[in-house]
């Protein structure tokens, strides 16, 4: 958007438009916190993903666990924080994420433990002793506690009798190793198959939805979707870390991430009684005054420059006229003191008449020994210097018996 003013537009109109624009910009514009990224290749030199534990980028993918060791944990998280909700407005972010991953049981009869997408507090660190069924996110101290502040989407390939259902499952967990909602799933049936998973959160309905697909390898008998109602304000802090965690225990399996896309948006409209609104209103007046002062100053400078240019031209013209007359035998230049003395300081008694450009006085020039008529331009006269100069030049050339001869002129003390 561009704003322009014509030369003929009034300063008041310009000021009003700019003041309205500043006021609208400060008060109406909503705040927006959104994050979007799409990672198709996980490069070793990229800085947008942070790795811990066994997790490393490998040939464009992420390998989470070294399968030649037991009880391993690997994590990969997005480097920037995600704004989940805003305390002042109470608004919660909508978000969607899609990722493609592989669990490879390596044709073993016993395998485990699982792969998870999670949201946790900023600065979350892998707990000690969190391998196996804890998936690198919990341990025996914090298996089910609000202090965990965590949402987890888990693909759990090992049955832990203490908290798992009696089968391998996909689950949605809140602050716990136990799933709040879950469905059966078979890791070995899809070993080595890429799984596309979609997770979304609707802040209005407070519904967390997830679904997954193995493409042509889907089994129509399997349920491949879950949902769970949760208010993220009651679980997570305002800002969170998002990422993936995978673990092995006494059994092992490969966990590979191939693709990750994430999108979140939180638009915050400033409420009337909010601090931001008050701050905006407080700034509007001083900014408006600054804008007003700037425009007024610019107009003053512009007018002075224009006037200075005009005066300069008139001065050049007047100087030229003076030089012309003083070199020749035409009208001579008189001083203001001479004319004031001749007319008794332009006394009203000497006034012969009043014209559009000033008054005419009767006077006597002792230096010339003759009576004269002196035309003095008034301060409020509409005649400018240019008209005055032109008049002197014309009258100086006129010779007629019925016209009073111009014998001299004066431009002194800013009067003529």
N, C-alpha and C positions, 0 to 999 in steps of 0.2 A: 504494500500500500504506500502511495506517495501523496504529500499534502503540499499544494502550491497556492500562492496568492498573486493576483495580478497587481500591477503598479497602482491601479486605481482603487483597490480595495482599501477600506479604512483601517487604521491601526487597531481600533476597538474591535472590528470584526476579526482581525487576525488574532488578537489576544484572546477573544472569546473562544475561537475555534481551537487554539492550542491549549487553553486552559481546560476545555471540555475533553480534549484528547488525553491530556495527562490524567485528569480525574477518572476517565473511563478506564484507562490502562491500569491504574493503581487499584481500582475497586472492583471492576467487573471480571478481570482476567482470573480464571481459576488456577489453582496450583495443580500440577500434574507430576506424578511419580510413576514412571513406567520403565520396564526393562524388557528388552527383546534380544535374543541371540539365537543363532542357528549354526551348530557345529557339525560339519560333515566329516572332518578329518581332525583328529587329535594329534597335533604336531608337538614334537619334543621341545621346541623353542617357544611355544605359545605361553602367554602369561595369564590367560583368562581362566585357566583351570589350575587348582592347587591339589597336589598329590600328597598322600601320606600312607604309611605302612608299605604294603607290597605293591600298591597301584602304580603303574607306569604306562606312558604312551608307547604303543608298539604297532608299527606299520599302519598308522592312521587310526587304530583302535586303542582302547584302554584295557590292559590286562590287570585284574585286581588281586589275584592270588598266585603265589608260587606253589604249584601242586606237588612238588617234590618235598614239601615240608608240611607238618601238621599244625593245626591251631593258628592259622594266619588270618590277618585282617588287612584289607586295602580300602582306601577311600579316595574319592575325587569330588571336589566341590567347586562351584563357581566362585571366582575370585571376589566379585563384588557382592555387597549385601542387597537384599530384596526387601522393599518396604511392604509389609503385610497388612498393616492397618495404621490409622492415624489417631492418636489419643485425643487431640483437641476436637476433631470433628466426629470421632467414633466410626468413621468410614473404614471399610475393609476392602482389600484389593481382590479383584477377580484375577485368576491366573489359569493358564493352560500350559501343559508341557507334553512333549512327545519324545520318546526315546526308543532306540532299537538295541536289544541286548541278546546275548547268547549264554545259555547255561549248558556246559558240556560235561556230562557225567562220566565220560571216557569209558563207556561200556562196562562200568563196574556195577556189581550187585549192590554194594553199599556206597553211598555218596552223601554229600552235604557240604555246607549247611544252608546257604541262601544268599540272595541278592536283594537289595532294597534301595528305593528312592526315599529321601527324607528331607524334612524341613526342621531346623534346629536353631537355637540361639546363635547369634554372631560370636565367633571365636570358639565354637564347639570343638573339643578335642576328643580323640578316641579314648574311651575309658580303659583303664587297666583291666586285664583279664576279661576282655569282651569278645573273644573269639567264639567259635561254635555257634550255638543257638542264639547268642546275644547279637549276632550280626554286626559286631563292631560298634554298636550303639548303646548298649546297656551293660550292666554287670550285676553281680549278686546283691550289691548294695542298693542299686536303683533299678529294679526290675519293673516296678509298678508304682510310680510316684509322680505327683503333679510337678515336682521340682525338675523333672526331666524336660518339660516344655518341648515336646516333639510330636510330629506327625510322620508316620512311616507307612510306605506302601511296600509290602514284603512278598517275595516269591520264596517261600520256605520249603526247602527240599528235604529237611530232616525233622522227624517227629520228636520233640522234647515233651515228655509226658507231663512235666510240671506246669506247662502253660499252653501247649499246642493241642489242637484237635487230634483225633486219632488217624489223621491222614495228611499227606503233603497238601499244602494249601497256598492260596493267594489271599492276603489279608490287608485290612486297613487298621493300623494301630494308633492309639492316642496315649502318649506318655507311658507305654507299657510294652513288654514283650508279648503280651496276649493280644490277639486281634479283636477289635470291637465288632468287625464284620468280616466274614471270610467265605471262601468257597473252595471246593476240592480242585486239585491240579496235580498233574503228573510230570515231574521233571524228566524222567527217563524216556517217556513217550515222545518228548520234543527235544531230546538231547541233540545239541548242535544246530537246532533250528533257530533262525533269527525271529525274535518276537517283537512286534510293534506294540508299544503300550502308550495309551493316552490317559492323562490325568487332568481333571479340570475342577475348579472351585468357583461356584456361583455365590458371590457375597450377599445377594438379595435373599436367596433361598437357604443359604448356608449349607448347601449340599456339595459334598466332595464325591465326584464320579470318577471311575476308572474303567478302562476296558483294554483288552489285549487281543492280538491276533497273530496266528502263525501262517497266515495266507492260505496257500493250497494245502498246508499240513493241518489245518483246523479239524477238530473232531466235533461233529455236530452234537454229540452227546455232552460235551463239556460246556459249563457256564463260563463265559469269558467277560463278565462285567460285575462290578460292585459299586455300591454307593453308601455314603454315611453322612448323617447330618451332624455338623459340628460348627460351633462358633469359634473361629480361629483366635478371636480376642481373648478367649478363656484358656487358650493353650499356648500360644506363641507370643513372644515379645513383639514390639512394633516392627523391628527389623530382624531378618532371619537369614540364615545360610541355607542354600539348597545344594543337594548333591547326591552321591551314591555311595553305598557301603556294601561290602561283600566279605564273607568269612568262610573259613573251613574249620573243622574240628578234628576229631579222630578219623573222620572220613574227609575226602577231598573231592573237588570238582572245579572246573574252570568257569570264571565269570568274566564276560567280555562286553564292553559298551562300544557300539559302533556309531551311534548318532544321537544328538541331543538338541532339541529345540525348546525354548522357553519364552513365554510371553506373559507379562503381568501389567496391570494398569490400575492406578488409583487416582481418580480425579477428585480434588478437594475444593469445593466452592466455599469461599470465605463467608461465614455467617455474620449477621449484623452485629452481634455482641462479641465477636471473636477479637482476639488481640490483633490479628492481622488486619481486620477491618479498621480498628481504631488507629493502628499504625498508618494504614493507607490514608485515612482521613486526615491524620495529623501531618502527613507529608504533603498532601495535596495543596494546602494553603501556602507553605513556604516555597514549594516548587512553582506554584502559580505566580507568586510574587517575583520569583527569580525570572520566570519567563516574561512577565510584564515589564520588569525592570530592563531586561535585555532588549526587548522590542523598543521601549521608549528611548533607551540609550542609542540604539541603532538609528532611530528616526532623527534624534538630535544631531548625531554625528553626520548623518546624510545631509540634513538641512544646512548645517554649518559648512560642510564641504561645498554644497551647491552655492551658498551665499558667498563663500570665499572665492569660488571660481568666477562668479558674476562680478564681485567687487574688483577682482584682479583684471578682468577684461575692461571694466569701466575705467580703472586706474590707468591702464595702458592707453586707452582711447583719449582720456583727459590729458595725459602727459604728452601724447602726440599733438593734441590741439594746442597745448601751451607752447611747445617747441615751435610749432608752425607759426603762431602769431608773434612769438617773441623774436623770431628770425626776420620777419617781414615788417611792413609799415602799417599793418592793420591795427585793429583795436588793441590797446595796451592792457596789461594786467594791473589792477589796483589792489591794494591791501584792504582787508576788512576794516582796519583802523581808519583808513582814509575815508571810506564810505560812511562809517559810523559817525565820524567827525563832520562830514558834509551834511548829514541828515539829523544832526543833534541826537545821535544814538538811536536813529530810526524812531523819532518821536512821533506820536499820533498827530501832533500839530503839523507835521510835515507830510502827512499821508495824503496822497492825491486820489487814491482809489484802491479797490480790491478786485483781483481777478481770480481765475480758476487756479492759477499756479502761485499766487502770493499777492503781496502788496507793492504799490508804486509810491515812492516818496520823492518829494522835491528836495533838492540839495544844492550846495555850492561847493565846488572843488577849488580850493584856494590855489592848489598847484597848477590848475589849468585856467584859473581865473574865469570860470564860466559856471552858469547854472546848469544843472543836470537833472534828469529823472532817473531814479534808481529803482530797479525792479528786484525785490528780494523774495526769493522763493521761500514759502512757509515750510516749517518742519512737517506738516501734515499734507503737503502738496502731493498730488497724484503724478506730478512731473518727476521723472527719474533723471539720473545723471545723463543717460543717453539722449533723452529728449532735450535736456538743457544744452548739451554739447552741440546737437544738431541745430538748435535755435540760434546759438551764438554764431555758428558758421554761416548760416543763411543770412541773418540780419547784417553780419559784417560785410557782406557783398552788395547789399542793397544801397542804392543812391537815388533819392527822390526828394523833391522840394517839400512835399507834404509829410514826409516821414522824418522822425527824429533820428539823427545819425547815431549809430552805435560807436562810442568812442573808447569803451573799455569793458572789462569784465572782472569778476572776482570769484575765486574758489578758495576759501580760507575758513578755518575753524569748522570744517564739514558743512559749510553753508555756501550757497551760490545764488 
